[in-house]
Amino acid sequence: MAQGSSPHVLFLQDLRAPVPLREQERARHLVRLLQSLGPVECVSWTQGPASTVQQALRDGFRPGRVLWAFGIGAAAFVPEANALGWHTVLDLVAAESRSLFDDLLASLSRWPQALRAARLAYSEERLCGCASIVVTSSEIDATRLGRRVPEVPIHVVPAWLELQDTGRSAEAEALWVFRSETGSHEDLAAARWLGEELLPRLRSALGQGLPQVEVHGFGAEHAQQLESLGLRAGSPAPQAWHAALERAQGALFPSQSSRDARLSILQALERGVPVIATGRSAQGLSLSPNEEIFLADRPDGFVGAWLRLLQDARLRESVSDRARQTLRRRYDWRASVDTVAAILADLVDKPKRRD
C-alpha cells in the first residue's frame, strides 16, 4: 500500500497509569509505522472521564476509518467504536494473563496474583472477541490469544526498534550489564541469583580477571543490597542503560519471569552486545539459540555460555552480527510496513462489526 492510500487511523492509548517502557517504545514505533502509510490521529486517555474518549470517537468517525486500540485499557472502547461504525484493531503487546499464569506455576510465592491473572484473562478474551482484528508482538502470544478467540484474525507485528547503521561509539570494556524494566521482585531475585550463584562459579572458573557486572532498573533503596552481592548499581534511567550498552562487552538476563525483558534484550542486540538469557526472559523472541542469543536456565549452563563469550572475541562479534541481521529483518518497525498495510486493506474490505 502506497503512502497516503491507507485509511485514516485513530491511535488510542490508555495513559491513566504509568505505562511500562516496553509498551511506550512499541507504541512510538507503531505510530511511526502507521504514519508512513497514511494519516494518523493520536488520542490519549489520561485522567479525564471516559466520556472524553467517547466524544472523540463520535466526532472523529467517518466511513472507512480505523480505531487502533493499543493495550487492554484502550480496548474497553472497542465495542462502542464498533457500534459507531469504526473498523477496529486491538493491539495487545503480549498475552499478559498467560505470562502471569506461567509465573504462578514457576513459584508458589506468586499465587496471590492468581485473581489478577484470572480477571485479566477474562478481559482479554471478551475484548479480543469484540475486535475486527487483533495484533500482538510475537508468535507465541498470537497462538495463546488464538486459542481463546479462534474466530478473530490475529496478526503478529513485532515493531520494537528502529535500527541505526552506525556502530558503537565506544570500545567495549570488561563490563556486563543486566537491566530490570520494572524493578520487579522477580528481577531482584534474578540479581540475587546472579550474585550468589553465577558470579562465584565464574570466579572459580576464571581465577582472576572477573568482569564488572552493572545492574540497571532498580531504585536507590536496592543499591546497598546489589553492592553486597558484588554487583554495581546503575541508574534506573533509560539513558543510563543506553550509555552502559555503549561500553558493555555483554548483557545478562537471568530472570525467571517472562514478562519484562524482551525490549531490553532487543536493545542490547541492537547495539551489538551479545546476550545470555534464561528461556523465560527471552520467551516470544524469534532468535536462534547459540547463534544469535545464548539461553540457559541452570547455573552451569549460564556460566558456561558466559565463559565462552568472555574468552572468544570472534564469537561475541559473530553472534552480535547475526542477531542484528535478524533484528533488521524482523524487529525493525520498517520490516512490518507491508504486514500492517495488508491488515488495514483487509479491514476496509470486510463488513464492519456492530456489536
C-alpha positions as CSV (number, residue, x, y, z in Angstrom):
1,M,0.0,0.0,0.0
2,A,1.5,3.3,-1.0
3,Q,1.9,6.3,1.2
4,G,-1.4,8.2,1.6
5,S,-3.6,5.3,0.3
6,S,-4.1,3.9,3.8
7,P,-7.3,4.7,5.7
8,H,-7.3,7.3,8.5
9,V,-6.3,5.7,11.8
10,L,-7.2,6.9,15.3
11,F,-4.5,5.5,17.6
12,L,-5.9,5.3,21.1
13,Q,-3.8,4.7,24.2
14,D,-4.7,4.5,27.9
15,L,-2.2,6.7,29.9
16,R,-4.1,6.9,33.2
17,A,-1.4,4.8,34.9
18,P,2.4,4.6,34.3
19,V,3.0,2.7,31.0
20,P,5.8,0.1,31.0
21,L,8.8,1.1,29.0
22,R,8.3,-1.8,26.5
23,E,4.8,-0.5,25.7
24,Q,6.0,3.1,25.3
25,E,8.6,2.0,22.8
26,R,6.3,-0.2,20.9
27,A,3.6,2.5,20.7
28,R,6.1,5.0,19.5
29,H,7.3,2.8,16.7
30,L,3.8,1.7,15.7
31,V,2.7,5.3,15.3
32,R,5.7,6.0,13.0
33,L,4.8,2.9,11.1
34,L,1.2,3.9,10.7
35,Q,2.2,7.5,9.7
36,S,4.4,6.0,6.9
37,L,1.2,4.6,5.4
38,G,-1.3,7.4,5.9
39,P,-3.0,9.9,8.2
40,V,-2.9,9.1,12.0
41,E,-4.6,10.9,14.9
42,C,-3.3,10.0,18.4
43,V,-5.7,10.2,21.3
44,S,-4.6,9.6,24.9
45,W,-7.0,8.7,27.7
46,T,-5.3,10.4,30.7
47,Q,-7.1,11.4,33.9
48,G,-10.3,12.7,32.3
49,P,-13.6,10.7,32.2
50,A,-14.2,8.0,29.7
51,S,-16.7,10.4,28.1
52,T,-13.9,12.5,26.6
53,V,-12.7,9.4,24.6
54,Q,-16.3,8.5,23.7
55,Q,-16.8,12.1,22.3
56,A,-13.5,11.8,20.3
57,L,-14.8,8.6,18.7
58,R,-18.1,10.2,17.8
59,D,-16.5,13.4,16.5
60,G,-13.8,11.6,14.6
61,F,-15.9,8.9,12.9
62,R,-16.0,8.9,9.1
63,P,-16.8,5.8,7.0
64,G,-13.8,3.7,6.4
65,R,-11.8,5.0,9.4
66,V,-9.9,2.6,11.7
67,L,-9.6,2.6,15.5
68,W,-6.2,1.2,16.6
69,A,-6.8,0.5,20.3
70,F,-3.4,0.0,21.9
71,G,-3.4,-2.1,25.2
72,I,-6.1,-3.6,27.3
73,G,-7.2,-0.2,28.8
74,A,-7.9,1.3,25.3
75,A,-9.6,-2.0,24.4
76,A,-12.6,-1.0,26.6
77,F,-13.7,1.4,23.8
78,V,-13.7,-1.2,21.0
79,P,-17.4,-2.3,21.5
80,E,-18.6,1.4,21.3
81,A,-16.3,2.0,18.3
82,N,-17.9,-1.0,16.6
83,A,-21.4,0.4,17.3
84,L,-20.4,3.8,15.8
85,G,-19.1,2.0,12.6
86,W,-15.3,2.1,13.1
87,H,-13.2,-0.7,11.9
88,T,-11.3,-1.9,15.0
89,V,-7.8,-3.2,15.7
90,L,-7.0,-4.3,19.2
91,D,-3.2,-4.3,19.8
92,L,-2.0,-6.3,22.8
93,V,1.7,-6.3,23.2
94,A,1.5,-9.7,24.8
95,A,-1.0,-12.2,26.2
96,E,-0.2,-10.8,29.6
97,S,-2.6,-13.1,31.6
98,R,-0.8,-16.2,30.2
99,S,2.6,-14.8,31.3
100,L,1.1,-14.2,34.8
101,F,-0.2,-17.8,34.9
102,D,3.3,-19.0,33.8
103,D,4.9,-17.1,36.7
104,L,2.4,-18.6,39.1
105,L,3.3,-22.1,38.1
106,A,7.0,-21.2,38.4
107,S,6.8,-20.1,42.0
108,L,4.1,-20.7,44.7
109,S,5.0,-17.4,46.3
110,R,3.3,-15.7,43.3
111,W,-0.1,-17.3,43.9
112,P,-1.7,-14.1,45.3
113,Q,-1.6,-12.9,41.7
114,A,-4.0,-15.6,40.7
115,L,-7.1,-13.5,40.9
116,R,-5.5,-10.7,38.9
117,A,-4.4,-13.2,36.2
118,A,-7.9,-14.7,36.0
119,R,-9.6,-11.2,35.7
120,L,-7.1,-10.2,33.0
121,A,-7.7,-13.4,31.1
122,Y,-11.4,-12.8,31.1
123,S,-10.9,-9.2,29.9
124,E,-8.5,-10.3,27.1
125,E,-10.9,-12.9,25.8
126,R,-14.0,-10.7,25.9
127,L,-12.4,-7.6,24.3
128,C,-10.4,-9.6,21.7
129,G,-13.7,-11.2,20.7
130,C,-15.1,-7.7,20.0
131,A,-12.4,-6.5,17.7
132,S,-12.3,-6.9,13.9
133,I,-8.6,-7.8,14.1
134,V,-6.2,-8.5,16.9
135,V,-2.5,-7.6,16.7
136,T,0.3,-8.8,19.1
137,S,4.1,-8.7,19.1
138,S,5.1,-12.4,18.9
139,E,4.1,-15.8,17.5
140,I,3.7,-17.3,21.0
141,D,1.3,-14.6,22.1
142,A,-0.7,-14.9,18.8
143,T,-1.0,-18.6,19.5
144,R,-2.2,-18.1,23.0
145,L,-4.8,-15.5,22.1
146,G,-5.9,-17.5,19.1
147,R,-6.9,-20.4,21.3
148,R,-9.3,-18.1,23.2
149,V,-10.8,-16.3,20.2
150,P,-10.4,-18.6,17.1
151,E,-13.0,-16.6,15.2
152,V,-10.9,-13.4,15.2
153,P,-7.9,-12.9,12.8
154,I,-4.7,-12.4,14.8
155,H,-1.6,-10.9,13.3
156,V,2.0,-10.5,14.5
157,V,3.6,-7.1,14.2
158,P,7.0,-7.2,16.1
159,A,7.7,-3.5,15.7
160,W,10.1,-2.8,18.6
161,L,13.0,-0.9,17.1
162,E,14.5,1.4,14.5
163,L,17.9,0.1,13.8
164,Q,20.7,2.5,13.1
165,D,23.6,1.7,10.7
166,T,26.2,3.4,12.9
167,G,28.3,1.2,15.2
168,R,29.0,1.7,18.9
169,S,30.8,4.9,19.8
170,A,33.0,3.4,22.5
171,E,35.2,0.4,22.8
172,A,33.8,-2.5,24.8
173,E,35.0,-2.8,28.4
174,A,35.1,-5.8,30.7
175,L,31.6,-4.8,31.7
176,W,28.5,-6.9,31.7
177,V,25.1,-5.4,32.2
178,F,21.7,-6.6,33.5
179,R,18.5,-4.5,33.3
180,S,15.1,-4.8,35.0
181,E,12.5,-2.9,33.1
182,T,10.1,-2.7,36.1
183,G,12.3,-3.3,39.2
184,S,10.1,-6.3,40.0
185,H,10.6,-8.8,42.8
186,E,11.3,-11.5,40.1
187,D,14.2,-9.4,38.7
188,L,15.5,-8.7,42.2
189,A,15.6,-12.5,42.8
190,A,17.4,-12.7,39.5
191,A,20.0,-10.2,40.7
192,R,20.5,-12.4,43.9
193,W,20.9,-15.5,41.7
194,L,23.5,-13.6,39.6
195,G,25.5,-12.5,42.7
196,E,25.1,-15.6,44.9
197,E,25.3,-18.4,42.3
198,L,26.7,-17.3,39.0
199,L,29.5,-14.9,39.9
200,P,31.1,-17.3,42.4
201,R,31.1,-20.1,39.7
202,L,32.6,-17.7,37.2
203,R,35.2,-16.6,39.7
204,S,36.1,-20.2,40.4
205,A,36.5,-20.9,36.6
206,L,38.5,-17.8,35.8
207,G,40.6,-17.5,38.9
208,Q,41.2,-13.8,38.2
209,G,40.1,-11.1,35.8
210,L,36.4,-11.2,36.9
211,P,34.3,-8.7,34.8
212,Q,32.3,-5.9,36.4
213,V,28.6,-6.5,36.4
214,E,26.4,-3.4,36.4
215,V,22.6,-3.7,37.2
216,H,20.1,-1.2,36.0
217,G,16.5,-0.5,36.7
218,F,16.3,-0.7,40.5
219,G,15.8,2.3,42.8
220,A,18.3,3.7,45.2
221,E,16.8,1.6,48.1
222,H,18.3,-1.5,46.5
223,A,21.8,-0.2,45.8
224,Q,23.3,-1.4,49.0
225,Q,21.9,-4.9,48.5
226,L,23.2,-5.1,45.0
227,E,26.7,-3.9,46.1
228,S,26.7,-6.7,48.8
229,L,26.2,-9.2,46.0
230,G,29.2,-7.9,44.1
231,L,27.1,-6.0,41.6
232,R,27.4,-2.4,40.7
233,A,24.2,-0.4,41.0
234,G,23.4,1.6,37.9
235,S,20.8,4.2,37.4
236,P,17.1,3.3,36.7
237,A,17.0,6.0,34.0
238,P,16.7,4.6,30.4
239,Q,19.5,6.9,29.2
240,A,21.9,5.3,31.7
241,W,21.1,1.9,30.3
242,H,21.8,3.0,26.7
243,A,25.1,4.6,27.8
244,A,26.1,1.3,29.6
245,L,25.3,-0.7,26.4
246,E,27.8,1.5,24.5
247,R,30.6,0.3,26.8
248,A,29.4,-3.3,27.6
249,Q,31.0,-6.5,26.5
250,G,27.8,-8.5,27.0
251,A,24.4,-8.4,28.6
252,L,22.8,-10.9,31.1
253,F,19.1,-11.6,31.7
254,P,18.8,-14.2,34.4
255,S,15.2,-13.6,35.4
256,Q,12.7,-16.4,35.7
257,S,9.8,-14.1,34.7
258,S,8.6,-14.0,31.1
259,R,7.1,-10.5,31.1
260,D,9.7,-7.8,31.2
261,A,12.9,-8.4,29.4
262,R,12.1,-8.5,25.6
263,L,12.7,-4.9,24.9
264,S,16.0,-4.7,26.9
265,I,17.3,-7.9,25.1
266,L,16.5,-6.4,21.7
267,Q,18.1,-3.1,22.7
268,A,21.3,-4.9,23.7
269,L,21.4,-6.9,20.5
270,E,20.7,-3.7,18.5
271,R,23.9,-2.2,19.8
272,G,26.0,-5.2,19.0
273,V,26.0,-6.5,22.6
274,P,25.8,-10.3,22.9
275,V,23.1,-11.7,25.2
276,I,22.8,-14.6,27.7
277,A,19.3,-15.1,29.0
278,T,17.1,-17.6,30.6
279,G,14.5,-19.2,28.4
280,R,11.7,-17.3,30.2
281,S,13.4,-13.9,29.8
282,A,13.6,-14.4,26.1
283,Q,10.2,-16.0,25.6
284,G,8.5,-14.8,22.5
285,L,11.6,-13.6,20.7
286,S,12.5,-15.3,17.4
287,L,16.2,-15.7,17.9
288,S,18.3,-18.8,17.2
289,P,19.9,-20.2,20.4
290,N,23.7,-20.4,20.3
291,E,23.8,-18.4,17.0
292,E,22.0,-15.1,17.9
293,I,21.5,-15.5,21.6
294,F,22.7,-17.8,24.4
295,L,19.9,-19.4,26.5
296,A,20.5,-21.2,29.8
297,D,18.3,-21.8,32.8
298,R,20.7,-23.6,35.1
299,P,23.8,-22.1,36.7
300,D,26.3,-24.4,34.9
301,G,24.9,-23.6,31.5
302,F,24.6,-19.9,32.2
303,V,28.2,-19.7,33.4
304,G,29.4,-21.9,30.6
305,A,28.0,-19.5,28.0
306,W,29.4,-16.6,29.9
307,L,32.9,-18.1,29.8
308,R,32.7,-18.8,26.1
309,L,31.8,-15.2,25.3
310,L,34.3,-13.8,27.7
311,Q,37.2,-15.8,26.2
312,D,36.3,-15.6,22.5
313,A,36.0,-12.1,20.9
314,R,35.3,-13.6,17.5
315,L,32.3,-15.5,18.9
316,R,31.0,-12.3,20.5
317,E,31.3,-10.5,17.2
318,S,29.7,-13.2,15.1
319,V,26.8,-13.7,17.5
320,S,26.2,-10.0,17.5
321,D,26.3,-9.7,13.7
322,R,23.8,-12.5,13.2
323,A,21.5,-11.1,15.8
324,R,21.5,-7.6,14.2
325,Q,20.6,-9.1,10.8
326,T,17.6,-10.8,12.4
327,L,16.6,-7.6,14.2
328,R,16.7,-5.8,10.9
329,R,14.6,-8.4,9.1
330,R,12.0,-8.8,11.9
331,Y,12.0,-6.3,14.7
332,D,12.7,-3.0,13.0
333,W,9.3,-1.3,12.5
334,R,10.1,-0.8,8.8
335,A,10.1,-4.6,8.4
336,S,6.4,-4.7,9.4
337,V,5.1,-2.0,7.0
338,D,3.7,-4.5,4.4
339,T,2.1,-6.5,7.2
340,V,0.3,-3.5,8.6
341,A,-0.7,-2.2,5.1
342,A,-2.3,-5.6,4.5
343,I,-4.1,-5.5,7.8
344,L,-5.6,-2.1,7.0
345,A,-6.5,-3.1,3.5
346,D,-8.2,-6.2,4.8
347,L,-10.2,-4.2,7.3
348,V,-11.7,-1.7,4.9
349,D,-12.7,-4.5,2.5
350,K,-14.6,-6.5,5.1
351,P,-18.0,-5.7,6.7
352,K,-17.9,-3.5,9.8
353,R,-18.7,-5.1,13.2
354,R,-21.6,-3.6,15.1
355,D,-21.6,-5.3,18.5
